[in-house]
């Protein structure tokens, strides 16, 4: 599929579980997923931003070369509170990955999670609660 087609399909989906499946099994396997990540790392469209942060969280743990982790943490700190719930979910995942995988950023990621307070006993999808990043980070470390 072309980047345009993948982008159109992503932005047209409004059901979070379908969008997450699409991101996990189609977008992440797309040969140009890094270009899609760059395209979607803007907060205007919740499904695109959700996919962009999902594509960001994955390489944090697997291949962080080229990622500006401090810049990502700054974006999470300034954007997450006002982001759509779908986007918050994947931003939280990126925050936890950074705090878990990079000892030098462990405390900073925890502090951002504490400051935001997002997901402290907060169910975001029916029957599903995302881990509170500071607890998640500490348990993984």
C-alpha positions as a Markdown table, in Angstrom:
| # | Residue | x | y | z |
|---|---|---|---|---|
| 1 | Unk | 0.0 | 0.0 | 0.0 |
| 2 | Unk | 1.1 | 3.5 | -0.6 |
| 3 | Unk | 1.9 | 5.9 | 2.2 |
| 4 | Unk | -1.1 | 7.9 | 1.2 |
| 5 | Unk | -3.4 | 4.9 | 1.4 |
| 6 | Unk | -2.1 | 3.9 | 4.8 |
| 7 | Unk | -2.4 | 7.5 | 6.1 |
| 8 | Unk | -6.0 | 7.7 | 4.8 |
| 9 | Unk | -7.0 | 4.4 | 6.3 |
| 10 | Unk | -5.4 | 5.4 | 9.7 |
| 11 | Unk | -7.1 | 8.7 | 9.8 |
| 12 | Unk | -10.5 | 7.4 | 8.9 |
| 13 | Unk | -10.6 | 4.8 | 11.7 |
| 14 | Unk | -12.5 | 5.9 | 14.8 |
| 15 | Unk | -12.6 | 2.6 | 16.8 |
| 16 | Unk | -9.5 | 2.4 | 19.0 |
| 17 | Unk | -9.2 | -1.4 | 19.0 |
| 18 | Unk | -9.3 | -1.5 | 15.2 |
| 19 | Unk | -6.8 | 1.3 | 14.9 |
| 20 | Unk | -4.4 | -0.4 | 17.3 |
| 21 | Unk | -4.7 | -3.7 | 15.4 |
| 22 | Unk | -4.0 | -1.8 | 12.1 |
| 23 | Unk | -1.0 | 0.0 | 13.6 |
| 24 | Unk | 0.4 | -3.3 | 15.1 |
| 25 | Unk | 0.0 | -5.5 | 12.1 |
| 26 | Unk | 0.0 | -3.2 | 9.0 |
| 27 | Unk | 1.7 | 0.1 | 9.8 |
| 28 | Unk | 4.6 | -1.4 | 11.9 |
| 29 | Unk | 5.3 | -3.8 | 9.0 |
| 30 | Unk | 5.1 | -1.1 | 6.3 |
| 31 | Unk | 8.5 | -0.6 | 4.6 |
| 32 | Unk | 8.1 | 3.2 | 5.1 |
| 33 | Unk | 6.9 | 3.3 | 8.7 |
| 34 | Unk | 9.5 | 5.8 | 9.7 |
| 35 | Unk | 8.1 | 8.3 | 7.2 |
| 36 | Unk | 4.6 | 7.6 | 8.5 |
| 37 | Unk | 5.9 | 8.2 | 12.1 |
| 38 | Unk | 7.2 | 11.6 | 11.1 |
| 39 | Unk | 3.9 | 12.4 | 9.3 |
| 40 | Unk | 1.8 | 11.4 | 12.3 |
| 41 | Unk | 3.8 | 13.0 | 15.2 |
| 42 | Unk | 1.6 | 16.0 | 15.0 |
| 43 | Unk | -1.3 | 16.3 | 17.5 |
| 44 | Unk | -4.1 | 17.5 | 15.1 |
| 45 | Unk | -5.6 | 14.1 | 14.4 |
| 46 | Unk | -6.0 | 11.7 | 17.4 |
| 47 | Unk | -5.7 | 8.5 | 15.4 |
| 48 | Unk | -2.7 | 9.7 | 13.5 |
| 49 | Unk | -1.0 | 11.0 | 16.7 |
| 50 | Unk | -1.8 | 7.7 | 18.4 |
| 51 | Unk | -0.2 | 5.8 | 15.6 |
| 52 | Unk | 2.8 | 8.2 | 15.5 |
| 53 | Unk | 3.5 | 7.7 | 19.2 |
| 54 | Unk | 3.0 | 4.0 | 18.9 |
| 55 | Unk | 5.6 | 3.9 | 16.1 |
| 56 | Unk | 7.9 | 6.0 | 18.4 |
| 57 | Unk | 7.5 | 3.8 | 21.5 |
| 58 | Unk | 8.5 | 0.6 | 19.7 |
| 59 | Unk | 12.0 | 1.7 | 18.5 |
| 60 | Unk | 12.8 | 3.3 | 21.9 |
| 61 | Unk | 13.3 | -0.2 | 23.2 |
| 62 | Unk | 14.5 | -1.9 | 20.0 |
| 63 | Unk | 16.6 | 0.6 | 18.0 |
| 64 | Unk | 16.8 | 4.0 | 19.7 |
| 65 | Unk | 19.6 | 5.4 | 17.5 |
| 66 | Unk | 18.5 | 8.7 | 16.0 |
| 67 | Unk | 15.7 | 9.3 | 18.5 |
| 68 | Unk | 16.0 | 12.5 | 20.5 |
| 69 | Unk | 14.8 | 11.1 | 23.8 |
| 70 | Unk | 15.0 | 14.4 | 25.7 |
| 71 | Unk | 12.9 | 16.1 | 23.0 |
| 72 | Unk | 10.4 | 13.2 | 23.2 |
| 73 | Unk | 10.2 | 13.6 | 27.0 |
| 74 | Unk | 9.6 | 17.4 | 26.6 |
| 75 | Unk | 6.8 | 16.7 | 24.1 |
| 76 | Unk | 5.2 | 14.2 | 26.4 |
| 77 | Unk | 5.4 | 16.7 | 29.3 |
| 78 | Unk | 3.9 | 19.5 | 27.4 |
| 79 | Unk | 1.4 | 17.7 | 25.1 |
| 80 | Unk | 0.1 | 14.6 | 27.0 |
| 81 | Unk | -2.3 | 16.3 | 29.4 |
| 82 | Unk | -4.3 | 17.9 | 26.5 |
| 83 | Unk | -4.0 | 15.0 | 24.0 |
| 84 | Unk | -6.9 | 12.8 | 23.1 |
| 85 | Unk | -7.2 | 9.6 | 25.2 |
| 86 | Unk | -6.1 | 7.4 | 22.3 |
| 87 | Unk | -2.9 | 9.5 | 22.0 |
| 88 | Unk | -2.3 | 9.6 | 25.7 |
| 89 | Unk | -2.3 | 5.8 | 25.7 |
| 90 | Unk | 0.6 | 5.6 | 23.3 |
| 91 | Unk | 2.4 | 8.6 | 24.8 |
| 92 | Unk | 2.3 | 6.9 | 28.1 |
| 93 | Unk | 3.8 | 3.8 | 26.5 |
| 94 | Unk | 6.6 | 5.9 | 25.0 |
| 95 | Unk | 7.2 | 7.5 | 28.4 |
| 96 | Unk | 7.5 | 4.1 | 30.1 |
| 97 | Unk | 9.8 | 2.8 | 27.4 |
| 98 | Unk | 12.2 | 5.7 | 27.8 |
| 99 | Unk | 12.2 | 5.5 | 31.6 |
| 100 | Unk | 12.7 | 1.7 | 31.5 |
| 101 | Unk | 15.3 | 1.4 | 28.8 |
| 102 | Unk | 17.5 | 4.4 | 29.6 |
| 103 | Unk | 18.9 | 4.6 | 33.2 |
| 104 | Unk | 20.0 | 8.2 | 32.7 |
| 105 | Unk | 16.4 | 9.2 | 32.0 |
| 106 | Unk | 14.8 | 7.0 | 34.6 |
| 107 | Unk | 14.2 | 9.7 | 37.2 |
| 108 | Unk | 13.1 | 12.3 | 34.6 |
| 109 | Unk | 10.5 | 10.0 | 33.1 |
| 110 | Unk | 9.2 | 9.2 | 36.6 |
| 111 | Unk | 9.0 | 12.9 | 37.5 |
| 112 | Unk | 7.1 | 13.6 | 34.3 |
| 113 | Unk | 4.7 | 10.7 | 35.0 |
| 114 | Unk | 4.1 | 12.0 | 38.5 |
| 115 | Unk | 3.6 | 15.5 | 37.4 |
| 116 | Unk | 1.1 | 14.5 | 34.8 |
| 117 | Unk | -0.7 | 12.0 | 37.0 |
| 118 | Unk | -2.3 | 10.5 | 34.0 |
| 119 | Unk | -3.6 | 6.9 | 34.4 |
| 120 | Unk | -3.4 | 6.9 | 38.2 |
| 121 | Unk | -6.4 | 4.5 | 38.6 |
| 122 | Unk | -7.9 | 5.9 | 35.4 |
| 123 | Unk | -9.7 | 3.4 | 33.1 |
| 124 | Unk | -9.3 | 4.7 | 29.5 |
| 125 | Unk | -11.1 | 1.9 | 27.6 |
| 126 | Unk | -13.9 | -0.3 | 28.9 |
| 127 | Unk | -12.3 | -2.9 | 31.2 |
| 128 | Unk | -8.8 | -1.6 | 30.5 |
| 129 | Unk | -6.5 | 0.5 | 32.6 |
| 130 | Unk | -3.1 | 1.6 | 31.4 |
| 131 | Unk | -0.3 | 1.3 | 34.0 |
| 132 | Unk | 0.7 | 4.5 | 35.8 |
| 133 | Unk | 4.1 | 5.3 | 34.2 |
| 134 | Unk | 6.1 | 5.8 | 37.5 |
| 135 | Unk | 4.9 | 2.4 | 38.9 |
| 136 | Unk | 5.4 | 0.7 | 35.5 |
| 137 | Unk | 9.0 | 2.2 | 35.1 |
| 138 | Unk | 10.0 | 1.2 | 38.7 |
| 139 | Unk | 8.6 | -2.3 | 38.3 |
| 140 | Unk | 10.4 | -2.9 | 35.0 |
| 141 | Unk | 13.7 | -1.5 | 36.2 |
